[in-house]
Amino acid sequence: MQSTALNIIREEHQALAAMLRSLRMLAETARRQDTPPPFEVLRAMLVYVDEFPERLHHPKEEALLFPRVRARCPELATVLDRLQADHRAGTPRLRELEHALLCWEALGTQRRDAFVQALHHYVDFYLSHMALEEREVLPAAERHLSAADWAELDAAFAANQDPLAGHEPTEDYRPLFSRILARAPAPVGLGPPA
């Protein structure tokens, strides 16, 4: 059964992957060219990661998707435990990354490589996490969850309204997404190529 929730989860994963790769591209370009990056855009992109995947997407996976999959697919307990541990580690890792970016901006080039290295670890961590969900959890959910399960999941994930997954940003997020779209390179934004 192909559900709205599955489509949204995959679209949100694609949006986040594009954002993470664009972040890495901007940081690597700045390092290669030995120039400051667009700090304002990098900060805005990290705010996006915090506001949408961390605060909307993950809690719904934790509260709605993972318990159902765990109940019907006990063989995935280890995978689900790892994914939940990843979720718990996500916010502290993001805070460390934000701190490294602020240090680069405030203290200069001597802090650039620390940020770039932290960003590479963060992006690899997140891409691996999403790949595991898509390879193990989503197919199991598709095979084993009931129509009633999907109805609840569909309603919950439809409320996310992630602008990078094709939804119009709400008024409070419009300035954030305008900043990102204007300055970030494709595939996230319309800015110049990195």
N, C-alpha and C positions, 0 to 999 in steps of 0.2 A: 504494500500500500504506500503510495507516494502522498505524503501529507504536506500541508502548508508549513508546519513546524520544521520538517526536514529541509524543505526548500529554503526557509528563512535561516536556519542554522548554517547551511552550506553557503548561502549568500553572505551572511555575516562573517563566516570564516574567510571567504574570498576577499571581502572588504578589508578585514584586518590584515590578511597576508599582504595585500597591496600596500596598505599603510605602513606596515613594518618594513617591507622591501624599499619603499620610498624613503623612509627614515634612514635606512642603512645607506641608500644611494646618495642622499644629501650629505651625510656625515663622511662617507668615503670620498666624495668629490671635494669637499672642503679640505680633507687631509691631503689628497693628491695634489690639489692646487695650492696648498698651504695658505688658504684664505679662511676667514671666519664663515661659518655656515649662516643661513637665515635662522638665527636663534628663535625668533618669534614664531616661525613656522614649526620648528622642531618642538617647541613647547606646546603649541596648539595641537600638534599630532599626538603628543603624549597625553594631553588632556582628553582627546578623543578615546585613546586606549583605556584610560581610567573611567570615563563616563559611560561608554557603551559596552565594550566586552567585559570589563571587570565588574561593573555595577548592574548591568541589565542581563547580559547573556549568561555569564557563569552562574549567578544565583538561580536562574530558571533551570539550567542543566542540573544543578545540585538538588534543587527542591522537587523537580518534576520528572526529568528524564532519567537521571541516574538511578533513583530508587526503583522505578518501574523496570528498568533493564536488569538491575541487580536481583529483583524478585523473580524475574522470569528466566534469567540467564546466569545462574550462580557460577558458571565456569568463567565469567568475566569479572569476578570479584577483584582479582589482582589488578586488572586493567583499570577498573573503576576506582580502586584505592589510589592508584598512581595519578589518575586524572584529578581526583579530589585533592590530593597532596599538591599537585600543580596549581590548582585554583587557590589553595591557601598560600602558596608561595608567590603567586602572581603579584599581589599588591605590594608586598615588601620588595620584590625585585623591581617593580616599577618605581617605587620611591627611591631606591638606590640609583636607578638610571636617571631619574629627574635630578637627583643631587649631583651626579656626575656631569650632567649637562650644565647645571647652574655653576659648577666649579669651572668648567671650560669657559663659560661666558664671563664669569667674574674674575678668574685668575689667569686666563689666557692659554696660549698654545701648549704650555707644559702640561695641561690637563686634558688636552684633546685626545691623546691616545688612550687614556683611561676610559673616556666616554665611548670612544669607538669600539674598544674591546668589550666593554660592558654591553653595548648595544648589540654587537655580534652574538654574544652569549644569550641575551634576552630574545633576540629574533629567532635564533636556532631553537631555543627552549619552546617558544610559542608555536613555531611552525611544526615542531615535532609533536607537541601536545594536540594541535588540531588534526594532524595526520593520523594520530592514534585514534582520536574520536571518530574520524571519518572511515577509517579502516576497520575498526572493531565494534564500536558502540552503535553508530547509526545503522549499519546493516542489520545488527541484532535487533535493534528497536523496530526497524521496518518489518522484520520477520515475525516478531513475537508480541508486539503491543496490540492492544485491542482498539476497536473503533472509538470506544469511550475514552481510552487513554489519549488517542490522537486528537479527539475533540478538545480536551483540556489543554494539551500541549499546543495545538494550533492557536487557540485563543490567547494563551500566555505569550507565545513568541510573536504573534502578530502585533501585540502591543508595543514591541520594542521600537519600531519605527527608526531604525538606524539610517541616517541620511546617506551614508556611504554604501548602503545596500539598496538604494533607489528611492528612499522616502524623502519627502520635503522636510527640512529641518524645522523644528518648532522655533518660535520667536526667540527664546532664550539661547538657542544654539546657532541661530543664523549667523551672528558675527564670527563664531569659531569656524564654521564651515566655509564662510566666505573667505576668511584668511587662509585656510588650508587650500581651498580650490584655486585661489588666485596665485598662490606662490609655490605650491608643491608641484613637482613634476608628475607627468603621467606615470602610472595609470590612475593615481589618486586625484591629481589636480590638473590645472591648465597652465601651470607655470612653465618656465623655460626648462629644457632638458638638463638634467644634472650632468 
